[in-house]
Amino acid sequence: MKKFLIICAALLISGCNETPTPQKPAQDKINLDAAKDGVYIVESSRDAELGNGTLTLTIRDKKIVAAEFTGYDVFGKVKDADYGSLAGKDSDDYRKAQAAVAAIKIYPAQLVATQDLGAVDAISGATVSYNQFVETVKHAAAEASR
């Protein structure tokens, strides 16, 4: 009986240490079956502290053939190599801001390569930019399908 209890306890403990596999939300799926060819320009909602973004999405033959996402700070200035540098270019704030600048370029490239919004990986430090990108892609796909 003692061995049985030890085995049960070990199984319970090992089961609690499993890391769940993250799943992409179903709402990140886009359907271009009814999409019309064209260039769609969509602006994201504005974050009060971090600004907004604009997506230019080109669709041809029901596929995304080009995507460009531009991030803007709260003053409407393009997020570039100076973004986040107010505290100095050696600060943690600057490094985090520059992670967002890099992500802004990566997200569209992943979307074009995979044709799947759910396959675009959020990058640590760029969550707001990721959410804005997802928002704009969904709006552009909906606009293209009207």
ABEGO torsion letter per residue (X at the ends): XAAAAAAAAAAAAAAAABBBBBBBBAAABBBAAABBBEBBBBBBBBBAAAEBBBBBBBBBGGBBABBBBBBBBAAGBBBBAABGAAAEAABAAAAAAAAAAAAAAAAAAAAAAAGBAAABBBBBGAAAAAAAAAAAAAAAAAAAAX
